[in-house]
């Protein structure tokens, strides 16, 4: 686990705009799960950019500075992780 105080301010600022501290803390240790933080932040950023581009994946990928293939792959990866966490 990673102490939230050790993460870059930009990462925490963006994430805190979207999630409460409780969303990103492990209840037993109070530590931040870096994997959870990164996944939620990446998911929210992608969702925000897709809304801005009205669902246009090519334009969203350009705004994110990645290829359309990478965007599609990341969406699938996030979807798998989200599905696993729900079950």
ZIBELNOR-V890297 format. One record per residue. N is the residue number from 0. RES is the residue in one letter. BURIAL is b if it has 24 or more other C-alpha atoms within 12 Angstrom, else e. Layout:
n = [N:N]
res = [RES:RES]
burial = [BURIAL:BURIAL]
This chain:
n = [0:1:2:3:4:5:6:7:8:9:10:11:12:13:14:15:16:17:18:19:20:21:22:23:24:25:26:27:28:29:30:31:32:33:34:35:36:37:38:39:40:41:42:43:44:45:46:47:48:49:50:51:52:53:54:55:56:57:58:59:60:61:62:63:64:65:66:67:68:69:70:71:72:73:74:75:76:77:78:79:80:81:82:83:84:85:86]
res = [X:X:X:X:X:X:X:X:X:X:X:X:X:X:X:X:X:X:X:X:X:X:X:X:X:X:X:X:X:X:X:X:X:X:X:X:X:X:X:X:X:X:X:X:X:X:X:X:X:X:X:X:X:X:X:X:X:X:X:X:X:X:X:X:X:X:X:X:X:X:X:X:X:X:X:X:X:X:X:X:X:X:X:X:X:X:X]
burial = [e:e:e:b:e:e:e:e:e:e:e:b:e:e:b:e:e:e:e:e:e:e:e:b:e:e:e:e:e:e:e:b:b:b:e:b:b:b:b:b:b:b:b:e:b:b:b:e:b:b:e:e:e:e:e:e:b:e:e:b:b:e:e:e:e:e:e:e:e:e:b:e:e:b:b:e:e:b:e:e:e:e:e:e:e:e:e]
